[in-house]
Amino acid sequence: QVQLVESGGGLVQPGGSLRLSCAASGFTFSRYRMSWYRQAPGKERELVAGISTTGWGTNYADSVKGRFTISRDNAKNTVYLQMNSLEPEDTAVYYCYARTLDYPPYWGRGTQVTVSS
């Protein structure tokens, strides 16, 4: 059974940091490109960051460049999102997403991040 389980969300003050984790199981993690998306209330889901199967290639939304870092550990079947200098605009539910050729993609259930003083 395929599972993507996000963790690490919570309430943090502006300027603070959080590290999200997404633990994968039920598929060959190392063959999947992994991404983090987020969805704020009343807004569409948007891509935050993506990472290649090997971890050598990454991409980021302009709004998070220089503040967020995506990484993965294929030995642990886990992808991470280090979020620094958090802003109230980063408040959203953050979702893990796995994609590869020839197979359907997978979504996690999300973890809430709230940035507020």
Phi and psi in degrees as a GROMACS rama.xvg file:
@    title "Ramachandran Plot"
@    xaxis  label "Phi"
@    yaxis  label "Psi"
@TYPE xy
-74.4965  133.451  VAL-2
-140.177  137.718  GLN-3
-124.986  115.394  LEU-4
-119.021  111.741  VAL-5
-85.8274  149.741  GLU-6
-152.997  167.686  SER-7
102.337  -4.94454  GLY-8
-72.8362  173.01  GLY-9
160.581  -165.8  GLY-10
-100.062  130.157  LEU-11
-141.665  149.992  VAL-12
-78.6828  154.795  GLN-13
-54.0196  137.309  PRO-14
90.4387  -10.0859  GLY-15
-82.4141  -176.15  GLY-16
-131.962  151.789  SER-17
-142.932  152.808  LEU-18
-122.847  115.71  ARG-19
-90.6924  146.147  LEU-20
-126.354  149.542  SER-21
-133.961  111.101  CYS-22
-94.2684  126.24  ALA-23
-107.764  147.277  ALA-24
-154.635  157.538  SER-25
89.5249  1.78844  GLY-26
-153.001  170.323  PHE-27
-81.9848  92.2916  THR-28
-54.532  -42.8133  PHE-29
-65.781  -12.8127  SER-30
-95.6988  -0.424094  ARG-31
-110.6  132.762  TYR-32
-72.5293  135.945  ARG-33
-114.518  146.003  MET-34
-142.135  159.671  SER-35
-114.543  131.974  TRP-36
-118.473  164.696  TYR-37
-144.08  154.572  ARG-38
-139.793  117.933  GLN-39
-91.3671  157.418  ALA-40
-55.9556  129.611  PRO-41
77.3226  4.79012  GLY-42
-121.175  162.366  LYS-43
-77.1027  155.811  GLU-44
-67.5734  136.974  ARG-45
-131.196  150.427  GLU-46
-72.6535  131.217  LEU-47
-100.241  -50.7979  VAL-48
-160.385  152.406  ALA-49
-136.944  156.268  GLY-50
-142.241  140.638  ILE-51
-71.1258  173.451  SER-52
-61.4209  -34.7365  THR-53
-88.1451  -17.1752  THR-54
92.0758  -3.00904  GLY-55
-79.028  -25.0341  TRP-56
-112.29  131.069  GLY-57
-135.059  156.953  THR-58
-145.598  154.116  ASN-59
-138.934  150.782  TYR-60
-67.012  146.262  ALA-61
-56.4225  -33.8114  ASP-62
-69.1465  -16.4465  SER-63
-117.831  -3.61227  VAL-64
-58.0298  134.268  LYS-65
85.8648  -11.4067  GLY-66
-115.153  -34.8886  ARG-67
-109.379  148.094  PHE-68
-135.472  125.925  THR-69
-98.5561  142.206  ILE-70
-150.523  167.359  SER-71
-144.755  154.587  ARG-72
-128.103  100.355  ASP-73
-67.4114  -24.0739  ASN-74
-70.9905  -26.1837  ALA-75
-105.966  1.69968  LYS-76
53.3987  45.1132  ASN-77
-137.054  140.341  THR-78
-118.235  146.502  VAL-79
-123.805  157.795  TYR-80
-137.144  106.768  LEU-81
-86.3309  122.437  GLN-82
-118.611  115.997  MET-83
-115.701  164.9  ASN-84
48.2777  48.7093  SER-85
-65.5474  145.275  LEU-86
-122.266  155.735  GLU-87
-53.9621  -30.4821  PRO-88
-68.636  -12.5188  GLU-89
-83.4902  -5.49879  ASP-90
-61.8746  123.553  THR-91
-177.409  171.482  ALA-92
-89.5779  128.27  VAL-93
-103.354  129.899  TYR-94
-118.065  142.749  TYR-95
-92.5277  142.558  CYS-96
-140.164  132.636  TYR-97
-120.525  132.972  ALA-98
-142.194  141.363  ARG-99
-149.332  168.441  THR-100
-72.0025  145.85  LEU-101
72.7097  0.212172  ASP-102
-132.806  152.878  TYR-103
-67.2094  152.005  PRO-104
-78.1243  166.804  PRO-105
-126.267  145.473  TYR-106
-120.492  144.337  TRP-107
-83.5453  178.912  GLY-108
-90.44  -12.3137  ARG-109
97.7123  157.343  GLY-110
-137.1  136.979  THR-111
-82.1338  131.735  GLN-112
-119.297  124.37  VAL-113
-124.553  123.039  THR-114
-110.833  110.728  VAL-115
-159.657  147.889  SER-116
